[in-house]
Amino acid sequence: MDREELRDLLEHLHDKYNRAEFIEPDPISIPHSFTDRHDREVAGFMAATIAWGNRKAIVKSARRMMQYMDFSPADFVRNASERELEHLQSYVHRTFNGQDFTDFVLCMRHIIELYGGIGEFFESRYLATHDMAKVLSEFRSEFFTHPHNPHCEKHLSSIDKGAACKRLNMYLRWFVRHDDRGVDFGLWRKIPMSALYLPLDVHTGNMGRALGLLQRKQSDWKATAEITAALREFDDSDPVRYDYSLFGAGIDGFLKM
């Protein structure tokens, strides 16, 4: 496949999957069920946190999370009482347990009290550094400044340890990207779309390799940087819109063709 054929494929798949029909079966449907910015940020962060494995199971578990938070996620994070936090102990999604849930709520509270919101943290730190990789490192460091059980740390990837940070990059895509398709929110306008990195996991990595966009075998941060750089050659201003293309290639069974 030459460069123009690859561009045409990426554009075709982007147009096919970056549309409103994508929302309902995807974890992004969780923040889409709210209208308030801060509700969306908290709901989105929690949905992204457990977004590994089967999408249907992720969405179901994330909706249960919202039920535990009385369907007012931002208010719950800011104001939940000790008794309300204790209720979270019965929650479980795979290896994310009730204590992890409690710790994440309290760590989010710490971020919100310091910065006014999760988006305010990311926007202010990006304006200070102009380097999204540094912001990802700073976010994890600040997040875990609040006392917590070490078990929960596994659920927030560390770029400093070389992780691909797929879920954080997906979360950033949701809130930074903006277009006329209605899927991504585009609420954090102080961060340019060009600063984003592809949410790289096993599936998008395999697709990237099959399409010649990625040579590195391991799906880590170096691979994330490599494939994002390759996608910038097709759209320097919005490379992560091709997340839809790589996802769509998987759905369409590209590797089986």
C-alpha positions in Angstrom: 0.0 0.0 0.0 1.5 3.3 -1.0 1.2 6.6 0.9 -1.8 7.9 -1.0 -3.6 4.6 -0.6 -2.9 4.6 3.1 -4.1 8.2 3.4 -7.3 7.3 1.6 -7.9 4.3 3.9 -7.3 6.3 7.0 -9.7 9.0 5.9 -12.3 6.5 4.9 -12.2 4.8 8.2 -12.2 8.1 10.1 -15.3 9.2 8.3 -17.0 5.9 8.9 -16.4 5.7 12.7 -16.1 9.3 13.9 -19.9 9.7 14.0 -22.7 9.8 16.6 -23.4 6.1 16.2 -20.0 5.4 17.7 -21.0 6.9 21.1 -23.5 4.4 22.6 -21.4 1.2 22.7 -18.2 3.1 23.7 -17.0 4.2 27.1 -17.3 7.8 25.9 -21.1 7.3 26.3 -20.6 7.7 30.1 -19.6 11.4 30.0 -22.0 12.0 27.2 -24.8 11.1 29.7 -24.1 14.4 31.5 -24.3 18.1 30.4 -22.2 19.8 33.1 -18.5 20.2 32.2 -17.2 19.0 35.6 -19.7 16.0 35.7 -18.4 15.0 32.2 -14.7 15.4 33.3 -15.2 13.2 36.4 -17.4 10.6 34.7 -15.0 10.5 31.7 -12.0 10.0 34.0 -13.6 7.1 35.8 -14.8 5.5 32.6 -11.4 5.8 31.0 -9.7 4.4 34.2 -11.5 1.1 33.8 -11.4 1.0 29.9 -9.5 -2.2 29.2 -11.0 -5.4 27.9 -14.5 -5.9 26.5 -16.2 -2.6 25.7 -19.7 -3.8 26.6 -18.5 -4.8 30.1 -16.6 -1.5 30.5 -19.7 0.5 29.7 -21.8 -1.6 32.1 -19.3 -1.2 34.9 -18.9 2.5 34.3 -22.6 3.1 34.5 -22.6 1.3 37.8 -19.9 3.7 38.9 -22.2 6.6 38.1 -25.0 4.9 40.2 -22.6 4.6 43.1 -21.9 8.4 42.7 -25.6 9.2 42.8 -25.4 10.2 39.1 -23.8 13.5 40.3 -20.1 12.6 39.8 -18.6 16.1 40.3 -20.6 16.8 43.4 -19.8 13.4 44.8 -16.1 13.9 44.4 -16.2 17.3 46.0 -18.6 16.5 48.9 -19.1 12.8 49.6 -19.2 12.0 53.3 -17.2 9.2 55.0 -20.4 7.1 55.0 -20.9 7.7 51.2 -17.3 6.8 50.5 -17.6 3.6 52.6 -20.5 2.5 50.2 -17.9 2.4 47.4 -16.2 -0.5 49.0 -18.6 -3.0 47.4 -17.8 -1.9 43.9 -15.6 -4.1 41.7 -14.6 -4.2 38.0 -12.0 -6.8 37.3 -8.9 -5.7 39.3 -10.3 -2.2 40.1 -11.9 -2.7 43.6 -13.9 -0.5 46.0 -10.8 0.8 47.8 -9.3 1.8 44.4 -12.6 3.6 43.7 -12.5 5.4 47.0 -8.8 6.4 46.6 -9.5 7.7 43.1 -12.4 9.8 44.3 -10.2 11.3 47.0 -7.3 11.9 44.7 -9.6 13.6 42.2 -10.9 15.7 45.1 -7.3 16.8 45.8 -6.8 17.8 42.1 -10.1 19.7 42.0 -9.5 21.5 45.3 -6.1 22.7 44.0 -6.9 23.6 40.4 -10.7 23.9 40.3 -11.2 20.9 38.0 -9.4 18.2 36.1 -9.6 20.1 32.9 -8.1 23.2 34.6 -5.2 21.1 35.7 -4.4 19.8 32.2 -4.9 23.2 30.6 -2.8 25.1 33.1 0.0 22.6 33.0 0.1 22.4 29.3 0.3 26.2 29.0 3.2 26.1 31.5 5.1 23.3 29.7 3.8 23.0 26.1 4.7 19.3 26.4 1.9 16.8 26.9 4.3 14.1 28.0 5.5 16.3 30.9 1.8 17.0 31.7 1.0 13.3 31.9 3.9 12.8 34.3 2.9 15.8 36.4 -0.7 14.7 36.6 0.1 11.3 38.0 2.5 12.8 40.5 0.0 15.3 41.7 -2.8 12.8 41.7 -1.0 10.5 44.0 0.2 13.2 46.4 -3.0 12.5 48.3 -2.7 9.6 50.7 -3.9 6.3 49.1 -3.5 2.6 49.0 -0.6 1.7 46.7 -2.8 -0.9 45.0 -4.7 1.8 43.1 -1.5 3.1 41.5 -1.6 0.3 38.9 -4.8 1.9 37.4 -3.1 5.1 36.4 -0.2 4.4 34.0 3.2 6.0 34.5 4.8 7.6 31.6 8.0 7.9 33.7 8.1 4.1 33.7 7.6 3.9 29.9 3.9 3.0 29.8 1.9 3.8 26.7 -0.7 5.7 28.8 -3.5 4.6 26.5 -6.3 5.4 28.9 -5.0 8.9 29.8 -4.4 9.7 26.1 -7.9 8.4 25.3 -9.3 10.7 28.0 -7.4 13.6 26.6 -8.7 12.9 23.1 -12.3 13.0 24.4 -11.9 16.4 26.0 -9.4 18.2 23.7 -10.5 17.1 20.2 -13.2 19.1 18.6 -14.9 18.8 15.2 -18.4 18.8 13.9 -19.0 15.0 14.4 -20.3 15.2 18.0 -18.3 12.4 19.5 -15.4 14.1 21.2 -16.2 17.1 23.5 -13.5 19.6 22.7 -14.0 21.3 26.1 -10.3 22.0 26.8 -9.5 24.5 24.1 -6.3 25.8 25.7 -4.6 22.5 24.6 -4.2 22.2 20.8 -5.2 19.0 19.2 -1.7 18.7 17.7 -0.3 18.1 21.2 -2.2 14.9 21.7 -0.8 11.4 21.5 -2.6 8.3 20.1 -4.3 6.1 22.7 -2.1 3.0 21.9 -3.1 -0.4 23.0 -2.6 -4.0 21.7 -5.2 -3.5 19.0 -4.3 -0.1 17.7 -0.6 -1.1 17.9 -1.3 -4.2 15.8 -3.2 -2.2 13.2 -0.5 0.4 13.2 2.2 -2.2 12.5 0.0 -3.8 9.8 -0.3 -0.5 8.1 3.3 0.4 8.3 2.8 3.2 10.8 4.7 1.5 13.7 7.9 -0.5 13.7 8.4 -1.0 17.4 7.2 -4.3 18.7 6.4 -3.3 22.2 3.4 -1.2 22.9 5.0 1.3 25.3 5.5 5.1 25.4 8.2 5.0 22.7 5.7 3.2 20.4 3.1 5.8 21.3 5.5 8.6 20.2 6.5 6.7 17.1 3.0 6.0 15.8 1.7 9.5 16.7 4.7 11.0 14.7 3.7 8.8 11.7 0.1 10.0 11.9 1.2 13.7 12.1 2.5 13.2 8.6 -1.1 12.8 7.5 -2.6 15.5 9.7 -0.2 17.5 11.8 -3.0 19.6 13.4 -5.1 16.7 14.5 -3.2 13.3 14.3 -5.3 11.6 16.9 -8.4 11.7 14.8 -6.9 8.6 13.2 -7.6 6.7 16.4 -11.0 6.1 14.8 -9.3 4.8 11.7 -7.2 2.2 13.6 -10.2 1.2 15.7 -12.2 0.9 12.5 -9.5 -1.2 10.8 -9.9 -3.6 13.7 -13.6 -3.7 13.5 -13.5 -4.2 9.7 -11.1 -7.1 10.1 -8.2 -5.5 8.2 -5.7 -8.0 9.6 -7.8 -10.9 8.2 -7.9 -9.4 4.6 
